[in-house]
């Protein structure tokens, strides 16, 4: 029986930048932040996907992959059949290694590419593969605005299982995008279109792809002003506020004549910024040493509906377990809520922490007005 050849690529540094308060993991010195290679987020989330592959289907395929943390490490650890087709000269790999491995996939004429990464990895895959080979992505990055990603590694496994099981597979083109750096100076978190990738179209609706991130529109100005008025009505100069990323929350800071961090976390107290662009470690130390009331102010991602797990990984499970959930202020315009293609999605990195939010959550969408929205834990 002919086996499927599955190209398998892991971008090991994908997701490293999130807890650090970086806006991605694309900087040239990103490896300097890695102390323990075995604790890379990319490996744990990739393994979550691999562990959910139907073992009865393993005779149907063989993985073709790169050395060490590009794929070999995970496949060997979980006892999958694989063939090593590319060896990196350095265990701390770069985009050059990813490009070389992707070109090897083309030479080997693989049937499908399974890759683990974020938007930067997706843009790289699109440049090399374009729409010639179907892909399944495993979401492990910081932002993950692109529509190619399943909502969790578990969903990636479900799609892969269906691909292997199906006698005839249909495909769909999904948009690849990355952050538009030119708009950050204007306080806008918009994306740049980078092309399309081909991915299997599922008949099983239990496994879903996320939508591409939606941008804010000019006609939301009045709605944003209502959110600002609501924030003013709740604001106490004695409390501390952890203001999260996004143009919605950025507007709340701007209303106080403060220049915060559009894509990071700032700490506000008594109309002053105590600390800007905080890492996970900064925030944890702060809340551990502060006896005053602390509020977490965040928004959701338009279209996608992610509350935690995309772009705000500075708020880790240990931080959420220290904070009072009643002091969670989620701001989103009615237009943004209307754009949602699904429930409000939660992926804190720990399923026990995910569950503290319950089945419904209140979102402030106007002046002294909240909407109750259903939540969905993506790892279930």
Wavefront OBJ file of the C-alpha trace (Angstrom):
o trace
v 0.000 0.000 0.000
v 1.363 3.418 -0.991
v 1.961 5.600 2.035
v 1.265 9.307 2.214
v 4.441 11.362 2.428
v 3.870 14.040 5.059
v 6.338 16.904 5.252
v 6.744 17.854 8.913
v 8.223 21.212 9.940
v 8.445 22.695 13.427
v 9.579 26.286 13.883
v 11.083 25.788 17.364
v 11.221 29.468 18.367
v 7.616 30.149 17.382
v 5.667 31.458 20.367
v 8.768 32.354 22.390
v 8.028 36.075 22.105
v 4.545 35.987 23.648
v 5.287 35.771 27.396
v 8.290 38.061 26.895
v 6.057 40.872 25.682
v 7.597 40.780 22.197
v 5.251 41.254 19.247
v 6.326 38.034 17.614
v 9.274 35.649 17.484
v 10.929 36.906 14.313
v 13.833 38.925 15.731
v 17.341 37.705 14.923
v 18.321 37.412 18.588
v 15.198 35.498 19.692
v 17.252 32.403 20.587
v 19.018 34.471 23.275
v 15.800 34.303 25.307
v 15.690 30.486 25.296
v 17.291 28.869 28.353
v 15.826 25.359 28.147
v 15.127 23.949 24.680
v 12.980 21.168 26.114
v 10.524 23.732 27.514
v 9.805 25.403 24.174
v 6.102 26.130 23.720
v 6.384 24.978 20.102
v 7.328 21.477 21.248
v 4.570 21.054 23.834
v 1.827 22.283 21.488
v 3.186 20.243 18.588
v 3.172 17.182 20.834
v -0.455 17.953 21.775
v -1.284 17.598 18.098
v 0.804 14.472 17.505
v -0.667 12.708 20.550
v -4.142 13.150 19.063
v -3.344 11.494 15.747
v -5.369 8.296 15.393
v -2.795 5.526 15.931
v -4.772 3.141 13.733
v -3.905 5.404 10.787
v -0.119 5.396 11.303
v 0.432 2.684 8.691
v -0.964 5.050 6.067
v 1.819 7.662 6.196
v 5.443 8.457 6.900
v 6.805 11.781 8.076
v 9.641 13.485 6.194
v 11.336 16.015 8.445
v 14.393 17.983 9.538
v 16.909 17.316 12.288
v 16.496 17.866 16.037
v 13.899 20.489 16.988
v 12.734 21.041 13.388
v 10.726 17.830 13.742
v 12.979 14.886 14.515
v 12.926 15.467 18.284
v 9.118 15.293 18.584
v 8.673 12.358 16.205
v 11.380 10.289 17.871
v 10.019 11.098 21.339
v 6.519 9.920 20.363
v 7.727 6.925 18.321
v 6.425 7.930 14.878
v 7.890 6.556 11.656
v 9.919 9.250 9.919
v 12.681 9.849 7.404
v 15.287 12.558 8.003
v 15.663 14.537 4.766
v 17.447 17.671 6.021
v 20.098 18.216 8.667
v 20.721 21.689 10.092
v 24.238 22.791 10.942
v 22.969 24.395 14.146
v 20.502 23.111 16.755
v 19.248 26.710 17.052
v 17.729 26.857 13.608
v 16.854 29.884 11.471
v 14.541 30.798 8.589
v 17.251 29.552 6.231
v 16.816 26.043 7.647
v 13.032 26.253 7.292
v 13.390 27.365 3.664
v 15.812 24.521 2.945
v 13.453 21.967 4.468
v 10.456 23.354 2.563
v 12.411 23.085 -0.682
v 13.220 19.474 0.210
v 9.485 18.835 0.616
v 9.001 20.091 -2.936
v 11.784 17.838 -4.238
v 10.306 14.841 -2.417
v 6.851 15.625 -3.839
v 5.144 15.276 -0.434
v 1.371 14.830 -0.332
v 0.833 17.272 2.541
v 2.864 19.571 4.787
v 2.171 19.657 8.515
v 3.852 22.694 10.029
v 3.999 24.169 13.501
v 4.347 27.941 13.840
v 2.661 31.322 13.695
v 2.063 34.035 11.118
v 5.766 34.488 10.339
v 6.142 30.769 9.640
v 2.983 30.800 7.516
v 4.295 33.693 5.401
v 7.527 31.742 4.880
v 5.647 28.569 3.884
v 3.506 30.598 1.461
v 6.573 32.141 -0.204
v 8.117 28.740 -0.894
v 5.127 26.432 -1.386
v 2.449 28.896 -2.511
v -0.660 26.802 -3.283
v 1.166 23.818 -4.793
v 1.063 21.508 -1.752
v -1.782 21.345 0.800
v -0.899 22.161 4.396
v -2.247 21.717 7.900
v -0.984 24.264 10.413
v -0.449 23.731 14.142
v -1.020 27.046 15.987
v 1.885 27.837 18.321
v 2.764 31.461 17.508
v 2.205 34.794 19.242
v -0.342 36.584 17.019
v -1.707 33.994 14.568
v -3.950 36.399 12.646
v -4.009 34.181 9.510
v -7.036 32.114 8.582
v -4.948 28.995 7.946
v -4.856 27.985 11.627
v -7.207 25.498 13.270
v -8.362 26.913 16.597
v -6.108 24.521 18.553
v -3.551 21.703 18.024
v -6.356 19.242 18.861
v -8.339 20.543 15.886
v -5.205 20.252 13.720
v -5.048 16.555 14.616
v -8.731 16.082 13.817
v -8.251 17.575 10.351
v -5.162 15.415 9.769
v -7.050 12.268 10.801
v -9.842 13.096 8.375
v -7.330 13.738 5.589
v -5.848 10.277 6.114
v -9.262 8.630 6.358
v -10.885 10.206 3.315
v -10.917 8.519 -0.070
v -11.416 11.904 -1.721
v -10.328 15.198 -0.166
v -11.577 18.671 -1.037
v -9.410 21.696 -0.353
v -9.955 25.339 0.438
v -7.711 28.395 0.070
v -7.118 30.291 3.298
v -5.687 33.766 3.709
v -2.185 34.301 5.094
v -1.551 37.630 6.771
v 0.845 39.253 9.207
v 0.910 42.408 11.260
v 1.137 45.639 9.240
v 3.978 47.424 11.063
v 3.353 50.675 9.172
v -0.006 51.167 10.936
v 1.240 50.730 14.518
v 2.301 54.389 14.712
v -1.343 55.323 14.014
v -2.613 53.130 16.841
v -4.114 50.608 14.423
v -3.620 46.839 14.579
v -4.236 45.871 10.981
v -2.802 43.064 8.892
v -1.065 42.764 5.552
v -2.226 40.150 3.065
v 0.588 37.752 2.112
v -1.192 35.214 -0.106
v -3.031 31.922 0.253
v -2.294 28.388 1.365
v -4.295 25.303 0.489
v -5.710 23.203 3.333
v -8.087 20.219 3.538
v -11.766 21.134 3.712
v -13.347 19.247 6.593
v -16.702 17.510 6.484
v -16.526 17.032 10.268
v -17.717 20.357 11.697
v -16.294 19.430 15.113
v -12.905 20.612 13.856
v -12.686 24.192 12.715
v -10.338 26.780 11.289
v -10.191 30.224 12.819
v -11.134 33.323 10.850
v -8.530 35.887 9.820
v -8.247 38.811 12.214
v -10.715 41.608 11.517
v -9.533 45.214 11.545
v -11.273 48.160 13.129
v -13.260 50.493 10.900
v -13.669 54.255 10.977
v -17.400 54.085 11.668
v -16.670 52.524 15.086
v -15.600 55.909 16.451
v -18.850 56.567 18.313
v -18.798 53.051 19.751
v -15.223 53.521 20.970
v -16.230 56.807 22.613
v -18.969 54.951 24.490
v -16.412 52.417 25.730
v -14.180 55.274 26.887
v -17.069 56.788 28.838
v -17.780 53.423 30.429
v -14.136 53.026 31.453
v -14.167 56.499 32.995
v -17.279 55.608 35.005
v -15.606 52.486 36.440
v -12.158 53.971 36.928
v -10.721 54.375 40.424
v -7.425 56.285 40.891
v -6.586 53.988 43.823
v -6.692 50.796 41.749
v -4.156 49.416 39.271
v -5.122 48.505 35.701
v -3.328 45.999 33.465
v -4.186 47.365 30.011
v -3.825 44.748 27.287
v -3.001 44.940 23.562
v -5.240 46.117 20.748
v -6.638 49.332 19.308
v -9.738 49.135 21.550
v -7.809 49.142 24.833
v -5.242 51.549 23.375
v -8.094 54.051 22.934
v -8.814 53.880 26.670
v -5.252 54.971 27.439
v -5.280 57.649 24.750
v -8.396 59.143 26.355
v -6.228 59.819 29.420
v -3.601 61.544 27.248
v -1.227 58.622 27.747
v 0.965 56.905 25.149
v 0.735 53.215 25.960
v 1.874 50.134 24.107
v -0.456 49.205 21.263
v 0.605 45.557 21.151
v 1.646 44.986 24.751
v 0.602 45.340 28.383
v 0.886 48.573 30.376
v 0.174 49.195 34.063
v -1.987 52.245 34.802
v -2.407 53.830 38.241
v -3.745 57.243 39.241
v -3.770 58.396 35.589
v -0.090 57.571 35.146
v 1.722 54.699 33.475
v 3.627 52.811 36.159
v 5.261 50.407 33.682
v 4.956 49.917 29.931
v 5.316 46.971 27.573
v 5.417 44.393 30.369
v 6.559 40.800 30.034
v 4.819 37.915 31.797
v 7.516 38.003 34.469
v 7.025 41.766 34.974
v 3.276 41.315 35.473
v 3.610 38.347 37.803
v 6.111 40.151 40.039
v 3.879 43.220 40.075
v 0.685 41.440 41.122
v 2.592 39.357 43.692
v 3.850 42.510 45.419
v 0.771 44.744 45.095
v -1.884 44.796 47.777
v -4.192 47.297 46.014
v -7.062 46.228 43.779
v -5.976 45.171 40.292
v -8.132 45.125 37.156
v -7.286 43.317 33.926
v -8.522 45.279 30.883
v -8.486 43.382 27.595
v -10.382 42.989 24.335
v -11.137 40.133 21.949
v -9.754 39.681 18.444
v -12.244 40.698 15.769
v -13.655 37.898 13.570
v -11.594 35.250 15.409
v -13.129 35.790 18.841
v -10.043 34.855 20.886
v -10.034 36.291 24.406
v -6.843 34.482 25.510
v -4.299 32.641 23.404
v -3.622 35.074 20.570
v -1.362 38.068 21.070
v -1.726 38.367 24.859
v 0.334 35.449 26.168
v 1.893 37.780 28.745
v -1.182 36.859 30.814
v -0.252 33.333 31.818
v -2.234 30.784 33.867
v -0.286 31.644 37.021
v -1.270 35.302 36.627
v -4.936 34.544 35.985
v -5.024 32.312 39.040
v -3.733 35.205 41.170
v -6.172 37.806 39.834
v -9.796 38.283 40.872
v -11.830 37.211 37.827
v -14.563 39.650 38.901
v -12.032 42.372 38.114
v -11.789 41.331 34.475
v -12.976 44.145 32.163
v -13.442 42.975 28.570
v -14.149 45.808 26.124
v -15.369 45.277 22.553
v -17.590 47.345 20.289
v -20.910 45.914 19.158
v -19.504 45.908 15.610
v -16.638 43.691 16.729
v -19.000 41.339 18.547
v -21.243 41.155 15.476
v -18.203 40.138 13.409
v -17.546 37.005 15.444
v -17.806 33.766 13.525
v -17.862 31.664 16.680
v -18.104 31.765 20.457
v -15.553 33.657 22.534
v -12.503 31.369 22.418
v -10.236 30.680 25.393
v -6.759 29.134 25.281
v -4.746 30.246 28.333
v -2.279 27.383 27.985
v -3.791 25.438 30.876
v -7.154 23.718 30.640
v -7.849 24.041 34.373
v -7.347 27.805 34.125
v -9.517 27.913 30.992
v -12.410 26.484 32.994
v -12.538 29.350 35.530
v -14.312 31.500 32.946
v -17.351 29.229 32.843
v -19.721 28.832 29.895
v -20.576 32.524 29.493
v -18.724 35.791 29.928
v -19.771 39.456 30.131
v -18.316 41.809 27.534
v -18.684 45.584 27.833
v -19.905 46.861 24.468
v -21.233 50.306 25.389
v -21.618 52.855 28.158
v -22.791 50.849 31.178
v -23.924 48.120 28.796
v -22.707 44.526 28.704
v -23.470 41.554 26.492
v -23.382 37.947 27.660
v -21.418 35.760 25.253
v -20.902 32.002 25.176
v -17.346 30.797 25.724
v -15.539 27.855 24.176
v -12.388 26.198 25.502
v -10.449 25.312 22.351
v -8.681 22.306 23.890
v -11.954 20.434 24.494
l 1 2 3 4 5 6 7 8 9 10 11 12 13 14 15 16 17 18 19 20 21 22 23 24 25 26 27 28 29 30 31 32 33 34 35 36 37 38 39 40 41 42 43 44 45 46 47 48 49 50 51 52 53 54 55 56 57 58 59 60 61 62 63 64 65 66 67 68 69 70 71 72 73 74 75 76 77 78 79 80 81 82 83 84 85 86 87 88 89 90 91 92 93 94 95 96 97 98 99 100 101 102 103 104 105 106 107 108 109 110 111 112 113 114 115 116 117 118 119 120 121 122 123 124 125 126 127 128 129 130 131 132 133 134 135 136 137 138 139 140 141 142 143 144 145 146 147 148 149 150 151 152 153 154 155 156 157 158 159 160 161 162 163 164 165 166 167 168 169 170 171 172 173 174 175 176 177 178 179 180 181 182 183 184 185 186 187 188 189 190 191 192 193 194 195 196 197 198 199 200 201 202 203 204 205 206 207 208 209 210 211 212 213 214 215 216 217 218 219 220 221 222 223 224 225 226 227 228 229 230 231 232 233 234 235 236 237 238 239 240 241 242 243 244 245 246 247 248 249 250 251 252 253 254 255 256 257 258 259 260 261 262 263 264 265 266 267 268 269 270 271 272 273 274 275 276 277 278 279 280 281 282 283 284 285 286 287 288 289 290 291 292 293 294 295 296 297 298 299 300 301 302 303 304 305 306 307 308 309 310 311 312 313 314 315 316 317 318 319 320 321 322 323 324 325 326 327 328 329 330 331 332 333 334 335 336 337 338 339 340 341 342 343 344 345 346 347 348 349 350 351 352 353 354 355 356 357 358 359 360 361 362 363 364 365 366 367 368 369 370 371 372 373 374 375 376 377 378 379 380
